[in-house]
């Protein structure tokens, strides 16, 4: 299908890219670069920072943490503000980003816009219905929107088959939707051992490094639970040479969690707040075990980075997370106090088992989530989205022409 159409003009966009470090921003950056490497006519639109590659453009917006955004939220009347999409700093950011994006899409006559920011997708879809843009908008659903919200979206990419089946069960599925996973560059993220970063972090070469990569917050990512479980493990084995590394973006309760971690674990914990994205492969290669404590996820890129790097993974018993790690780790009930501590303890004392699980994790990632395999699916979906209603339109036009002579 890809070769049957003229070259598509594609925009990948993220309002947080350039000033926020989350999975959404990583997804946009990775997909934009992957498409550019394929020779696609792609532009990566970002809401902050600066254009660092020829295919990048900065779309100025009112960033969620900016003082003027805070002032706007304080001044806005509480009643009816939801109709304007200005209910939070992130919503203000998406709204102002979408307005700038409309101008870019019109000027460049873009065919496909692909985003994970849900409000941006909805605003641009409405702009299309008003005739302001001719662009088809795809929402990659990575933010746990409700079935009612999903129902409003014409082109939706679920990130796992389980999510697509959930939408069917909720009665909101549409034939124009698909299930395509996130991908990972398995050449960049690969197994190895990085002693230099360990030395930089002050962790001995023969120590056990347990790593999590997630927004450093209580809600959803449950970093407090991780600290408690590691402290429980340390109480059981005081002399055990193990360190916990928590890498992720800053959140409102990050400083409090950093203080809690240092109080409970002392020198056995390292917090890497806003660790540079370009150094993430080094970090995974410095680790022995990867842990993610969230009970439910859409499809976290950190898990793909860990499996591609050959790390055994400990995740919660959720269908998406189990599907992502395959045989390369263990899914446990992370709502059960002590379950994670015991799972880490078992792997800590069995280096052979860790190596075996890491090998299986890498193979599973290569088979299901490698960049080339997934980008092929995405490009096919772009073509499907661009043409999906053309036969219907052609049929209507034919009927209109033939009707007078019947």
Wavefront OBJ file of the C-alpha trace (Angstrom):
o trace
v 0.000 0.000 0.000
v 2.818 2.424 0.805
v 4.015 2.656 -2.796
v 0.518 3.209 -4.263
v 0.199 6.835 -3.114
v 2.179 10.044 -3.631
v 4.591 10.851 -0.789
v 2.657 11.755 2.352
v 3.303 15.006 4.172
v 3.402 13.968 7.800
v 3.598 15.883 11.076
v 4.434 14.239 14.393
v 3.655 16.672 17.195
v 4.034 16.931 20.958
v 3.308 20.035 23.002
v 5.691 18.896 25.755
v 8.621 17.977 23.545
v 11.579 20.211 24.304
v 10.630 21.005 27.893
v 9.041 17.877 29.452
v 10.498 14.369 29.833
v 7.767 11.727 29.591
v 6.959 8.740 27.438
v 4.757 10.889 25.181
v 7.637 13.169 24.298
v 10.008 10.232 23.761
v 7.454 8.610 21.459
v 7.186 11.745 19.309
v 10.948 12.246 19.079
v 11.600 8.600 18.220
v 8.843 8.373 15.605
v 9.824 11.648 13.954
v 13.428 10.544 13.630
v 12.496 7.046 12.435
v 10.308 8.469 9.671
v 12.988 10.975 8.684
v 15.512 8.131 8.466
v 13.095 6.372 6.103
v 13.124 9.427 3.839
v 9.512 10.377 4.639
v 8.351 13.984 4.260
v 7.990 14.422 8.006
v 8.133 17.386 10.369
v 8.496 16.998 14.124
v 6.656 19.852 15.837
v 7.599 20.542 19.442
v 6.335 22.948 22.068
v 9.670 23.972 23.532
v 13.432 23.928 23.224
v 14.921 24.539 19.827
v 14.972 22.815 16.461
v 17.927 20.433 16.656
v 17.405 18.601 13.355
v 16.397 19.804 9.871
v 12.976 18.159 10.189
v 12.103 19.816 13.542
v 9.980 22.927 14.089
v 9.178 24.713 17.341
v 5.530 25.753 17.738
v 5.467 28.345 20.554
v 2.838 27.731 23.219
v 1.980 28.614 26.798
v 3.911 25.847 28.527
v 2.236 24.132 31.467
v 4.761 25.336 34.037
v 5.127 28.900 32.776
v 4.170 31.781 35.137
v 1.754 33.272 32.610
v -0.055 29.925 32.360
v -0.493 29.887 36.117
v -1.783 33.447 36.076
v -4.269 32.601 33.330
v -5.649 29.664 35.315
v -6.062 31.859 38.398
v -7.853 34.579 36.437
v -10.158 32.290 34.437
v -13.734 31.967 35.772
v -14.385 28.511 37.152
v -17.770 28.032 35.514
v -17.757 27.002 31.856
v -13.959 26.984 31.550
v -13.973 23.295 30.574
v -15.636 24.226 27.283
v -12.508 26.145 26.328
v -10.170 23.298 27.268
v -8.366 25.463 29.825
v -8.848 23.384 32.974
v -5.169 22.769 33.771
v -1.676 23.863 32.816
v -1.379 20.919 30.432
v -4.725 21.809 28.843
v -3.632 25.428 28.314
v -0.416 24.174 26.761
v -2.267 21.834 24.378
v -4.790 24.497 23.374
v -2.211 27.170 22.565
v 0.000 24.590 20.835
v -2.952 23.448 18.706
v -3.632 27.018 17.554
v -0.060 27.376 16.335
v -0.188 23.923 14.801
v -3.226 24.857 12.695
v -1.207 27.591 11.009
v 1.625 25.151 10.245
v -0.711 22.473 8.862
v -2.448 24.978 6.585
v 0.789 26.481 5.325
v 2.455 23.143 4.613
v -0.708 21.364 3.370
v -0.039 18.417 5.664
v -1.784 15.081 4.995
v -1.343 13.281 8.337
v -0.971 14.613 11.885
v 0.010 11.989 14.483
v -0.066 12.939 18.181
v -0.403 11.507 21.672
v -1.673 14.736 23.265
v -5.424 13.991 23.437
v -6.725 17.565 23.511
v -4.518 18.529 20.562
v -6.009 15.639 18.579
v -9.570 16.678 19.362
v -8.985 20.356 18.569
v -7.307 19.596 15.242
v -10.013 17.097 14.327
v -12.600 19.830 14.921
v -10.528 22.231 12.826
v -10.714 19.710 10.007
v -14.489 19.478 10.250
v -14.684 23.277 10.082
v -12.556 23.249 6.919
v -9.637 25.047 8.560
v -7.251 22.202 7.691
v -7.343 19.249 5.309
v -5.164 17.099 7.582
v -6.265 13.702 8.913
v -5.556 13.474 12.651
v -4.459 10.261 14.385
v -4.410 9.966 18.167
v -1.980 7.392 19.510
v -3.860 6.581 22.695
v -1.285 6.642 25.462
v -3.014 8.722 28.137
v -5.840 6.481 29.435
v -8.722 8.539 28.047
v -12.245 7.401 28.888
v -14.417 5.455 26.418
v -16.545 8.600 26.069
v -13.492 10.568 24.948
v -12.285 7.813 22.628
v -15.699 7.757 20.948
v -15.054 11.301 19.673
v -11.858 10.327 17.824
v -12.106 9.224 14.199
v -8.608 7.763 13.809
v -7.220 6.144 16.926
v -4.136 3.988 17.360
v -4.354 1.746 20.388
v -0.912 0.772 21.607
v -1.773 -2.807 22.536
v -4.347 -5.356 21.323
v -5.772 -5.526 24.847
v -6.722 -1.835 24.717
v -8.469 -2.344 21.380
v -10.484 -5.222 22.801
v -11.385 -3.078 25.812
v -12.823 -0.460 23.446
v -14.863 -3.169 21.715
v -16.225 -4.305 25.071
v -17.130 -0.707 25.924
v -19.013 -0.360 22.646
v -16.919 2.501 21.283
v -14.766 0.688 18.690
v -14.658 2.047 15.130
v -13.476 0.326 11.925
v -11.033 3.212 11.369
v -9.132 2.338 14.566
v -6.094 0.092 14.811
v -3.695 -1.490 17.306
v -0.011 -0.780 16.652
v 2.546 -0.887 19.468
v 5.283 1.534 20.346
v 8.705 0.610 18.983
v 12.308 0.796 20.081
v 15.602 1.258 18.267
v 17.212 -2.062 19.152
v 20.547 -0.928 17.696
v 20.745 1.975 20.120
v 19.342 0.068 23.080
v 21.253 -3.187 23.316
v 22.763 -5.437 26.004
v 26.141 -4.641 27.484
v 27.865 -3.463 30.627
v 28.589 0.197 31.409
v 31.111 0.461 34.214
v 31.799 4.143 33.543
v 28.293 5.234 34.515
v 28.372 3.020 37.593
v 31.572 4.727 38.659
v 29.972 8.115 37.995
v 27.070 7.135 40.257
v 29.362 5.742 42.927
v 28.046 2.188 42.570
v 30.601 -0.666 42.697
v 31.095 -2.749 39.568
v 30.065 -5.904 41.452
v 27.039 -4.337 43.173
v 23.466 -5.134 42.125
v 21.774 -2.165 40.426
v 17.963 -2.186 40.377
v 16.592 0.420 37.977
v 13.241 2.069 37.421
v 12.561 4.678 34.740
v 9.330 6.566 35.336
v 7.970 9.946 36.336
v 9.050 10.367 39.956
v 5.643 10.520 41.628
v 3.349 8.555 43.903
v 0.239 8.430 41.777
v 0.361 5.889 38.966
v 4.137 5.267 38.995
v 4.106 4.402 42.736
v 7.678 5.378 43.497
v 6.813 5.391 47.209
v 5.898 1.694 46.955
v 9.222 0.970 45.265
v 11.129 2.746 48.038
v 9.188 0.804 50.684
v 9.853 -2.537 48.982
v 13.566 -1.876 48.572
v 13.761 -0.795 52.216
v 11.989 -4.028 53.185
v 14.594 -5.963 51.208
v 17.451 -4.090 52.853
v 16.049 -4.884 56.295
v 16.125 -8.583 55.443
v 19.695 -8.519 54.126
v 21.609 -5.622 55.655
v 24.970 -6.553 54.131
v 23.596 -7.097 50.660
v 25.467 -4.869 48.111
v 22.453 -3.515 46.200
v 21.520 -0.040 44.969
v 18.274 1.426 43.679
v 18.350 3.981 40.837
v 15.224 6.035 40.096
v 15.364 7.977 36.826
v 12.549 10.138 35.532
v 10.934 13.502 35.086
v 10.201 15.957 37.877
v 6.657 16.042 39.273
v 4.956 18.017 42.028
v 5.835 15.403 44.677
v 9.316 14.539 43.380
v 11.216 16.508 46.015
v 9.203 14.832 48.769
v 9.935 11.379 47.327
v 13.641 12.165 47.009
v 13.689 13.092 50.704
v 11.768 9.911 51.583
v 14.133 7.745 49.567
v 17.230 9.201 51.165
v 15.688 8.874 54.624
v 14.771 5.212 54.108
v 17.730 4.049 52.021
v 20.546 6.503 52.648
v 23.452 5.983 50.272
v 21.772 2.992 48.601
v 19.531 5.091 46.356
v 20.282 7.443 43.462
v 17.724 9.816 41.948
v 18.385 10.927 38.375
v 15.874 13.706 37.772
v 15.582 14.671 34.104
v 18.479 12.390 33.184
v 19.544 13.256 29.607
v 17.600 11.256 27.031
v 20.727 10.690 24.932
v 22.366 8.890 27.875
v 19.517 6.479 28.589
v 21.152 3.520 26.769
v 24.132 3.877 29.131
v 21.837 3.763 32.128
v 20.120 0.543 31.085
v 23.493 -1.079 30.369
v 24.610 -0.184 33.898
v 21.643 -2.012 35.471
v 20.992 -5.636 36.455
v 17.210 -5.640 36.967
v 14.455 -3.354 35.683
v 11.330 -2.662 37.742
v 8.122 -0.784 36.932
v 5.656 -0.431 39.800
v 2.573 1.028 38.086
v -0.441 -1.275 38.287
v -1.684 -0.403 34.793
v -0.024 1.106 31.716
v -0.962 1.937 28.137
v 2.450 0.933 26.724
v 5.459 2.423 28.524
v 8.490 2.988 26.339
v 10.747 2.396 29.350
v 9.785 -1.285 29.325
v 10.782 -1.550 25.665
v 14.084 0.172 26.405
v 14.731 -2.298 29.212
v 13.859 -5.413 27.207
v 15.880 -4.220 24.216
v 18.802 -3.720 26.611
v 18.522 -7.315 27.778
v 17.322 -6.619 31.315
v 15.083 -9.027 33.236
v 11.899 -7.100 34.025
v 9.601 -7.134 37.051
v 6.154 -5.663 36.348
v 2.618 -5.884 37.660
v 0.184 -8.611 36.607
v -1.529 -6.601 33.885
v -2.175 -7.978 30.375
v -0.345 -5.177 28.559
v 2.744 -5.348 30.765
v 2.833 -9.142 30.572
v 2.543 -8.943 26.775
v 5.393 -6.443 26.629
v 7.937 -8.446 28.633
v 6.913 -11.833 27.252
v 9.144 -14.525 28.744
v 11.766 -11.948 29.703
v 10.787 -11.360 33.289
v 8.110 -11.897 35.871
v 4.687 -10.335 36.416
v 3.700 -10.183 40.078
v 0.902 -8.677 42.146
v 2.414 -5.305 43.006
v -0.591 -4.363 45.104
v 0.663 -6.957 47.613
v 3.192 -5.561 50.124
v 6.350 -7.634 50.061
v 5.769 -9.177 46.622
v 8.290 -6.979 44.830
v 10.900 -7.331 47.569
v 10.702 -11.099 47.293
v 10.878 -11.061 43.472
v 13.986 -8.856 43.541
v 15.568 -11.060 46.204
v 15.064 -14.179 44.074
v 16.706 -12.612 41.024
v 19.452 -10.993 43.055
v 20.767 -14.360 44.181
v 20.571 -16.049 40.783
v 22.835 -14.391 38.207
v 22.267 -17.220 35.720
v 18.530 -16.732 35.851
v 18.936 -12.988 35.357
v 21.042 -13.604 32.257
v 18.525 -16.120 30.845
v 15.588 -13.774 31.347
v 17.541 -10.907 29.822
v 18.242 -12.974 26.708
v 14.551 -13.854 26.406
v 13.544 -10.215 26.925
v 15.828 -9.066 24.122
v 14.566 -11.727 21.719
v 10.926 -10.964 22.500
v 11.548 -7.253 21.876
v 13.268 -7.917 18.558
v 10.417 -10.134 17.411
v 7.565 -7.794 18.319
v 8.694 -4.195 18.875
v 11.703 -3.492 16.663
v 11.669 -0.172 14.855
v 11.464 -1.376 11.256
v 8.658 -3.847 11.966
v 6.461 -1.275 13.720
v 7.195 1.700 11.435
v 6.048 -0.421 8.470
v 2.695 -0.881 10.244
v 2.435 2.836 10.992
v 3.078 3.833 7.375
v 0.450 1.355 6.192
v -2.023 2.868 8.645
v -1.265 6.373 7.354
v -2.211 5.259 3.853
v -5.350 3.572 5.150
v -6.391 6.707 7.025
v -5.796 8.896 3.978
v -7.950 6.733 1.711
v -10.463 5.019 3.966
v -13.535 7.046 2.941
v -12.587 7.746 -0.678
v -14.461 4.771 -2.177
v -17.600 5.861 -0.332
v -17.252 9.417 -1.641
v -16.644 8.174 -5.165
v -19.760 5.995 -4.933
v -21.882 8.947 -3.781
v -20.576 11.097 -6.642
v -21.375 8.330 -9.151
v -24.905 7.990 -7.831
v -25.353 11.760 -8.082
v -24.278 11.732 -11.734
v -26.366 8.705 -12.675
v -29.545 9.701 -10.846
v -30.981 12.101 -13.521
v -30.864 9.451 -16.254
v -32.608 6.762 -14.181
l 1 2 3 4 5 6 7 8 9 10 11 12 13 14 15 16 17 18 19 20 21 22 23 24 25 26 27 28 29 30 31 32 33 34 35 36 37 38 39 40 41 42 43 44 45 46 47 48 49 50 51 52 53 54 55 56 57 58 59 60 61 62 63 64 65 66 67 68 69 70 71 72 73 74 75 76 77 78 79 80 81 82 83 84 85 86 87 88 89 90 91 92 93 94 95 96 97 98 99 100 101 102 103 104 105 106 107 108 109 110 111 112 113 114 115 116 117 118 119 120 121 122 123 124 125 126 127 128 129 130 131 132 133 134 135 136 137 138 139 140 141 142 143 144 145 146 147 148 149 150 151 152 153 154 155 156 157 158 159 160 161 162 163 164 165 166 167 168 169 170 171 172 173 174 175 176 177 178 179 180 181 182 183 184 185 186 187 188 189 190 191 192 193 194 195 196 197 198 199 200 201 202 203 204 205 206 207 208 209 210 211 212 213 214 215 216 217 218 219 220 221 222 223 224 225 226 227 228 229 230 231 232 233 234 235 236 237 238 239 240 241 242 243 244 245 246 247 248 249 250 251 252 253 254 255 256 257 258 259 260 261 262 263 264 265 266 267 268 269 270 271 272 273 274 275 276 277 278 279 280 281 282 283 284 285 286 287 288 289 290 291 292 293 294 295 296 297 298 299 300 301 302 303 304 305 306 307 308 309 310 311 312 313 314 315 316 317 318 319 320 321 322 323 324 325 326 327 328 329 330 331 332 333 334 335 336 337 338 339 340 341 342 343 344 345 346 347 348 349 350 351 352 353 354 355 356 357 358 359 360 361 362 363 364 365 366 367 368 369 370 371 372 373 374 375 376 377 378 379 380 381 382 383 384 385 386 387 388 389 390 391 392 393 394 395 396 397 398 399 400 401 402 403 404 405 406
